[in-house]
Amino acid sequence: MLVFSFNSVMGGMALRAGGDGDRFAFWHRAALAGQAFLPGFWLCFSLSFARGNFRAVLRSWRPTLVAAFLVPAALAFGFRDQLILLTLASEDHESVLRFGPAARALAMIGLVASVLVLANLERTFRASVGTTRWRVKYMVLGAGVLFGTRIYTLSQALLFPEPSPAMIVVNAGALGISCVLMAVGYSRSGLMDLEVYPSRAVLHHSATLLVVGAYLFVVGVLAELVSFLGGPNSFAAQAFIVLLGIAGLAALLLSDRFRVVLQRFISRNFRRPEHDFRKVWSRFSRDLSGVTGVEAICAKVSRLIAGTFEVLSVTIFLMDRHRQQLVAVSSTSRTGGDSPESPELDPAVSGRIVTDLRGTGRPFDLDESGAPWVAAVQALTPVQFAHGGHRWAVALMSGDRILGLLVLSDRVQGRIYSQEELDLLGCIAEELGARLLNQSQGEELLQAREMEAFQAMSAFFVHDLKNAASSLNLTLQNLPRHYDNPEFREDALRGLAKTADRICQLTDRLGSLRRSLTPALQGNDLNSVVESALSTMGAAVLQGRNLVKNLQPVPQLQLDGEQIRSVITNLVLNARDATGAGGQITISSRCEASRVQLTVGDNGSGMSAEFIRNSLFRPFHSTKKQGLGIGMFQSRMIIEAHQGTLLVESEPHQGTLFRVNLPISTAPGPAESAA
């Protein structure tokens, strides 16, 4: 504003010069030099005024801002002699002042900068709602008057080569008016920080560019016509253009076809209903698409309601299920400088509100209601404007369930809500209630699935511990009878040590249950893994069973040895439980083409085809009285995570054979991600 003032003072000094061309040129050059600083300063202002993310915006505009500061300054001070040119007319030898190339370049830069300033301020104003818009309105309006006038005067400087004293007066008048408007704006907002986050939409969505573009186009066409018909001093040419415009307008007004088109346009765009429900719902659906989270939905809806009904303060209270009280989650009257704590109603008051509003989905006049809880709601939604009308409220419901309360206050001009608007508000509240319920149920479902996954993983962990405990139990059962056998004691001690080590490994993995099925692939010999699993179980575990091993040489595989050991342990223990004393368990391995096959079979009780199809690989389905029913489910997930397959062949009383197929070259893939 100081630069604008300097520019205006220099223009006034040029006017006082009168017919002295040299003095007029001197002061006018000084005014143009001050004008060179306007683009940079005001672009910075337009990008930072009331914006919460102004630092990031300034960084993205850094090249433009540097050019806005340096290029005009270079033109004004580096080409000072090319700003105002003093020439002699050939007819009467009088001196004539004309804008030089540098002045025209400055005018072009100033014109572009003015358009950008207005476009940025327009985006800020569009993004503001409620009391924030009320605070910034006069500031934006003052800048609009100032730079709208600049666009006019700079376009005149580009069209006509001679400096016009009238343009200096117009700029000075616009500066005075804008100062008054900005003073009103500062009286409303003071030094309070406002946080507005404009959309990142490109500038071609700006109404400023549309209006300025249309204006410059019309001015350019008229200037060309005037120039063609005799120049700016030809009164006859200007009068002819005006009369031509009036005649064309009259012809349009008298045209039946134009009248039909105009009536159709008015019926579509200036409709009889106060609100076009199709456009409201279309905007409602479009703006809420992709919005997730209860607070984000409420913030978006409160802005939509504020814009639709021209209400400055829209507050949404939602029921906190844990504390059983209504909490304000969104309000258009709160800004970044307000307290971060959300206003909340007392649980007793919240309970009375829910009781009174259950089954009533119609909006009601909050200030006319005689309910005992109204005073508490009014205290949390104070009226900021004496002429803002009554506060209205509507319950947010889904069926008979009260989800929250929507309160509207401070309506522009205090207008009374019509029945049509109340119906629309009720529909919006009903839709919002349905969306909030869906969001809440979606979050509950997600939590339930996470808990289910955690329980399944925990069950895997418990299952491995159960296998280890089973090995210990069998060893302890056989220890009294075979304690005098040195070989048995040595084998039992070795088995106890390995089982304890196994339990320690499982305990270490407890903190990463969610990732426990992601294989840590490294080179392993499958036969060594089998021998390690059998050694860990110990001979006492298979006491009374005939174990037959046929492990052929196989190539080294990329395996998670710990997980594959868990699968082998589970298959062998299942075979032991299915055979009983005197049964036979066979373990074999061999290489087939591009895979290695490991088989674990027994001659035990077997399984029916129906059980294999419907229950074997389903979690928590088991034929054992003490079984958890997750061993085979976990085993198949581990094998599939290794990009292998787990097949089963069995018949009742004919035994069972499990085939584990593992690829020779294994790398992490989709199966691992799925696991």
PELIN-V28038 format. One record per pair of residues at least 24 apart in sequence whose C-alpha atoms are under 6 Angstrom apart, sorted by sequence separation. I is the first residue (numbers start at 1). J is the second residue. D is the distance in Angstrom with one decimal. If there is no record, write none. Layout:
# PELIN-V28038
I/J/D
I/J/D
This chain:
# PELIN-V28038
7/31/4.7
326/350/5.7
349/373/5.9
367/391/5.9
40/65/5.8
325/350/5.2
366/391/5.4
389/414/4.0
579/604/4.0
366/392/5.0
388/414/4.1
578/604/4.9
7/34/5.6
75/102/5.8
365/392/4.6
366/393/5.9
387/414/5.5
575/602/5.7
578/605/5.7
40/68/4.7
146/174/5.5
364/392/5.7
39/68/5.6
40/69/4.7
146/175/6.0
364/393/5.6
363/393/5.5
641/671/4.9
299/330/5.3
363/394/4.3
468/499/6.0
525/556/4.9
640/671/5.8
641/672/4.2
146/178/5.9
298/330/6.0
524/556/5.6
533/565/5.5
114/147/5.6
396/429/5.6
524/557/5.4
361/395/5.8
523/557/5.6
641/675/5.9
398/433/5.5
523/558/4.7
524/559/6.0
36/72/4.8
142/178/4.2
397/433/5.1
398/434/5.7
522/558/4.9
533/569/6.0
545/581/5.8
36/73/5.4
396/433/5.0
521/558/5.3
522/559/5.5
544/581/4.9
545/582/5.2
549/586/5.9
551/588/4.9
552/589/5.6
554/591/5.7
498/536/5.2
521/559/4.7
544/582/5.6
545/583/5.1
546/584/4.6
547/585/4.9
548/586/4.6
549/587/4.9
550/588/4.4
551/589/4.8
552/590/5.3
142/181/4.9
521/560/4.9
545/584/5.7
547/586/5.9
549/588/5.8
111/151/5.6
142/182/5.3
520/560/5.1
359/400/5.7
495/536/5.4
519/560/5.3
33/76/5.2
138/181/5.5
139/182/4.7
495/538/5.0
607/650/5.6
608/651/5.6
138/182/5.9
606/650/5.5
607/651/5.3
608/652/5.5
606/651/5.2
607/652/4.9
139/185/4.8
606/652/4.4
107/154/5.5
138/185/4.6
605/652/5.9
606/653/5.1
605/653/4.3
606/654/5.6
606/655/4.3
605/655/5.6
606/656/5.2
604/655/4.5
603/655/4.0
135/188/5.4
602/655/5.4
135/189/5.1
602/656/5.5
601/656/5.5
457/513/5.9
601/657/4.1
600/657/5.8
600/658/5.3
599/658/5.5
599/659/4.6
598/659/5.9
99/161/5.4
598/660/5.0
98/161/5.3
597/660/5.6
98/162/4.5
362/426/5.9
597/661/4.6
475/540/5.3
596/661/5.8
471/537/5.9
596/662/5.3
474/541/5.6
595/662/5.5
128/196/5.9
567/635/5.2
595/663/4.3
595/664/5.0
471/541/5.6
594/664/5.7
46/117/5.5
127/198/4.9
39/113/5.4
43/117/5.6
46/120/5.7
124/198/5.6
46/121/5.6
123/198/5.9
319/403/5.6
318/403/5.9
319/404/5.4
318/404/4.0
317/404/5.2
317/405/5.0
119/208/5.5
316/405/5.9
316/406/4.6
315/406/6.0
315/407/5.2
314/407/5.9
314/408/4.7
313/408/5.9
313/409/5.2
313/410/5.8
312/410/5.4
311/410/5.9
312/411/6.0
311/411/4.2
310/412/6.0
557/664/5.7
558/666/5.7
195/336/5.4
194/336/6.0
52/195/4.1
50/194/4.8
51/195/5.0
52/196/5.4
193/337/5.8
50/195/5.5
51/196/4.6
50/196/5.8
51/197/5.9
11/168/5.8
8/172/5.7
131/312/5.4
130/312/3.4
130/313/5.4
130/332/5.3
131/333/5.3
130/333/5.8
